[in-house]
Amino acid sequence: MSFTVWFTGLPCSGKTTLSRRLYNHLKQIDCPVHLMDGDAIRAQLPRPLSFSKEDRDLHGRRLGDLAQSMNDKGAICIVAAITPYGDTREHNRRKLTNYIEIFCSCPVEVAESRDSRGLYAKARSGKICHFTGVSDPYEEPKAPEVVVFTESEDIDVSLAKILDYLAKQGLIQLNPEPSQQREAESREVSPIS
């Protein structure tokens, strides 16, 4: 069954790191999966989008459309995107058949301390406008399927919470047999006496 896992949270809250870990895990258990990073997709669009609320909403909805097209082809889609506004996330929840929202909860001070590119500092000095968490709001999800506390949880604990949720929903098996092992076992021939 295809579904979309949508990671949302402040910049530098752990969305990309966790989404990559989930992607790698699902690949290892032979799930058809596609990973979309909101920043990477934004950079590839033919018409550059600003960071106004209208363009952020448009970007979030476009990501939702792309995720649904992946789901329609039978693939699991993982999206890592700030998606700061609740109405955009709710639009995608209504539109996508199986939408699982993961909120990467992280205080802005901690997220800022992780910022290796200095974007928070540029936003605080006025060099970047409309920066989520500084000059633009982030509306926390009201009812995400999973909340991971990236300030205090080890990444393996956060990943385990997500995998446990997916397994309880019947979307994945927690300990499936890797295909390489199945293939090797199927090639083994019992000796004939």
Backbone hydrogen bonds, N-H to C=O, Kabsch-Sander energy under -0.5 kcal/mol:
donor,donor_aa,acceptor,acceptor_aa,energy
4,T,98,N,-3.2
5,V,77,C,-2.6
6,W,4,T,-0.6
6,W,100,I,-3.3
7,F,5,V,-0.6
7,F,79,V,-3.6
8,T,6,W,-0.5
8,T,102,I,-2.6
9,G,82,I,-0.7
13,S,10,L,-1.5
18,L,14,G,-2.5
19,S,15,K,-2.7
20,R,16,T,-2.2
21,R,17,T,-1.9
22,L,18,L,-2.6
23,Y,19,S,-2.6
24,N,20,R,-2.8
25,H,21,R,-2.2
26,L,22,L,-2.7
27,K,23,Y,-2.4
28,Q,24,N,-2.2
29,I,25,H,-1.3
30,D,27,K,-1.9
31,C,26,L,-2.8
33,V,31,C,-0.9
34,H,76,I,-2.5
36,M,78,I,-3.3
38,G,36,M,-0.5
38,G,80,A,-3.4
41,I,37,D,-2.5
42,R,38,G,-2.3
43,A,39,D,-1.8
44,Q,40,A,-0.9
44,Q,41,I,-0.8
45,L,41,I,-0.7
45,L,42,R,-0.9
56,R,52,S,-2.6
57,D,53,K,-2.6
58,L,54,E,-2.4
59,H,55,D,-2.6
60,G,56,R,-2.6
61,R,57,D,-2.4
62,R,58,L,-2.4
63,L,59,H,-2.4
64,G,60,G,-1.7
65,D,61,R,-2.4
66,L,62,R,-2.7
67,A,63,L,-2.6
68,Q,64,G,-2.4
69,S,65,D,-2.1
70,M,66,L,-1.9
71,N,67,A,-2.6
72,D,68,Q,-2.7
73,K,69,S,-0.9
73,K,70,M,-0.6
74,G,71,N,-2.1
75,A,70,M,-2.4
76,I,32,P,-3.4
77,C,3,F,-2.6
78,I,34,H,-2.9
79,V,5,V,-2.9
79,V,77,C,-0.5
80,A,36,M,-2.6
81,A,7,F,-2.2
81,A,79,V,-0.6
88,T,85,Y,-0.6
89,R,85,Y,-1.7
90,E,86,G,-2.7
91,H,87,D,-2.0
92,N,88,T,-2.1
93,R,89,R,-2.4
94,R,90,E,-2.3
95,K,91,H,-2.1
96,L,92,N,-3.0
100,I,4,T,-2.8
100,I,98,N,-0.5
101,E,99,Y,-0.5
102,I,6,W,-3.1
102,I,100,I,-0.5
103,F,101,E,-0.6
103,F,146,V,-2.6
104,C,8,T,-2.9
104,C,102,I,-0.7
105,S,103,F,-1.3
105,S,148,V,-2.3
110,V,107,P,-0.6
111,A,107,P,-2.4
112,E,108,V,-2.7
113,S,109,E,-1.6
114,R,110,V,-1.0
114,R,111,A,-0.7
115,D,112,E,-1.1
116,S,114,R,-1.2
118,G,115,D,-0.8
122,K,118,G,-2.0
123,A,119,L,-2.5
124,R,120,Y,-2.7
125,S,121,A,-1.7
126,G,123,A,-1.1
127,K,122,K,-2.3
128,I,122,K,-1.1
132,T,130,H,-0.6
133,G,136,D,-2.6
134,V,131,F,-2.2
135,S,131,F,-1.6
136,D,131,F,-2.0
139,E,84,P,-2.9
140,E,138,Y,-0.8
145,E,101,E,-0.9
146,V,101,E,-2.0
148,V,103,F,-2.5
150,T,105,S,-1.1
150,T,148,V,-1.1
151,E,105,S,-0.7
152,S,149,F,-0.9
153,E,149,F,-3.0
157,V,154,D,-0.5
158,S,154,D,-2.2
159,L,155,I,-2.6
160,A,156,D,-2.2
161,K,157,V,-2.0
162,I,158,S,-1.8
163,L,159,L,-2.8
164,D,160,A,-2.6
165,Y,161,K,-2.0
166,L,162,I,-2.5
167,A,163,L,-2.5
168,K,164,D,-2.5
169,Q,165,Y,-1.6
170,G,167,A,-1.6
171,L,166,L,-2.6
172,I,166,L,-0.8
182,R,178,P,-2.0
183,E,179,S,-3.0
184,A,180,Q,-2.3
185,E,181,Q,-2.5
186,S,182,R,-2.1
187,R,183,E,-1.2
188,E,184,A,-0.8
193,S,191,P,-0.5
